[in-house]
Amino acid sequence: MMDKFGLLLTVMIAAQLSGCKTAESTLRIENVRNYDPDAANHILFLDFKITKRDGKTEHVELVNAVSGSGKLKNLAAPVHSPHQISVIPRYSVGHEEVPLFFEHPLFKSVEVASQDGKLSKRDLHAKEGILSVRMQRKNGLEKIELHSLTPDRGDIKIYTLNLK
């Protein structure tokens, strides 16, 4: 009897853990639109569609990828929202893995004017949104991870883009 219970418990735990796996896909760099293998420097322009599913978790898919030649200027604006997406480049060699932070496309905070002219912040929640990312492609870049950062759930990895 105990062996059956142990087996049932193991199967239930495995089923729960299999549902926790983050989405993952592979992008072949040479297939990216406008990729120039002779260029010294590449900028990647990536668009991810993020969809809220089952009320809590996010589903991510890469919907567009374009390459440009050149070096990226650091034009990143600070993100003040408590709901963020961090994009972390992962390297096979010793590059510093500095995350990029973006406002979460499913949780927007906007300023609205009341009838008396006073401005106030209002939170908007969407079921779907697009995250547009620009990043320099450095040698040894193996993958890009997306993490959802929210006050209620903390830091959760939601997607991995493997680069070949």
N, C-alpha and C positions, 0 to 999 in steps of 0.2 A: 504494500500500500504506500509506504513512504517513497519507494523508488518512482512510482507513478506520479506522486505529488511533486517530487523533485524534477522529474522530466517535464511536467506541465508548467512548473514555475520557470524552468529554463527556457522553454518555448515562448512563454509570455514575455519574459525579459528580452529575449532575442527579437521578438516582434516589435516591442517598443523601441529598442535601439535601432532597428532597421529604419524606422520612421524618422529618426533623428539625422540621417545622413544628409549632408548639404548637397545642393545641385552642383554639378561639375560638367564642364565641356572643354573641348580642345580647339584651339585656333592655330592653323598653320600660317605663319607669318608671310610666307611667299604667296599665299592666296589672298592676302588682304588687299583691298582696292588701293591703287596708287603706290603700292610698295615698290621701291627702287632698290634693288640689291647693291647697286653701285654707290648709293648715297652713304656719306660718312656718318650721318646722324638721322635718326628716325623719331618722329612724334606719332604716337598712337592716339586716335580719336575713337573712343568706344562708347556705344550707347547700350545701356542695359534697361530692359523693361522689368520693373519690380511690381509684383501683384500680391496683394494681401490675400492669404488663403486661410481658411478655417478660423477667421477672426483674430489670429495672433501671428502666425508665421508668414514669412515672405517667400515668394517664389521668384527666382531671378532667371532671366535668359538674355543672352547677348543678341541684340537685334541689328546692330550695325557696327562695322569696323572699317576704318579708313586710316591709311598711313600718309604722313607728310614728311618731306625732307627738311631738316633743320634742327635747331636747338630751341627748346621750350623756355620761354621767359617765366619767371616765378610770379604769376599774377593771382595766386590763390588768395581769396578773401577769407577772413576768419569766419567760422561758423559759430553763431551764438545760440542756436536752437539746442535743446536737450535731446532732440531726436536727430541722429546723424547716421551717415554711412561712412565707414572708413575703408579706404582702398589701400591695400598693402601689397607692394611689389615684393616678390620672393625671388632671390637670386641663388645660382649655383656657386657663385664666387663671392668674394668678400665685399660686396657693395652694402652700404648702410640701408637697411629696410625701413625707410621713413614713410609712415602712413600719410595719405591725403584724406582730408575730411570734407564732407559735403553735407548740405542739408538733406535730410531724408525726404525723398519725393512723396512719401505717403503721409507725412506729417508736416504741414506747412504752418508757419505763424505769419499772419499778415496784419498790417495796420489798417484799421477802418475808421472812418469818421462818423461820429454820431450826428444826430440832427442839430445839436447845438454847436457842432464844429470841433468837438474834442476828439482827439485820436486815442484809440485803444488797440491793444493786440487781441487778435482772435485766432484760435487754433482751428485749422481745417484738416480733415482726415479724408484721404482718397483711397480707393480700392486698387488703383493702378497709377503708375507714374514712370517717367523716364529719368534715368540718371546718366548724364553726359560727362565723360571723363576724358581729360587730355593728360597724357603722360609721356615722358621721354623713355624711349626704349634703349636701355643700356645693355652692353654685352653681359651674358649670363642670366638675363631675365627669364625665369622658368615658368612662373605663374603669377597670377594676380588674385588676391583674396578680397572678397567683400564681406564686411562685418556690419551688422545692424547694432547701433548703440541707442538704447532707449532707457529712460529712468526706471520703468517697471520691470524690464527683462535683463538689463545690463548689456554686455558685449556677447553677441552671438554670430558665429560665422555662418553666412547664408549662401555663399557661392564661391567657387574656385574656377578660374579660367586658366587652363594649362596652355602654354605657348610652345610650339614646336618649330 
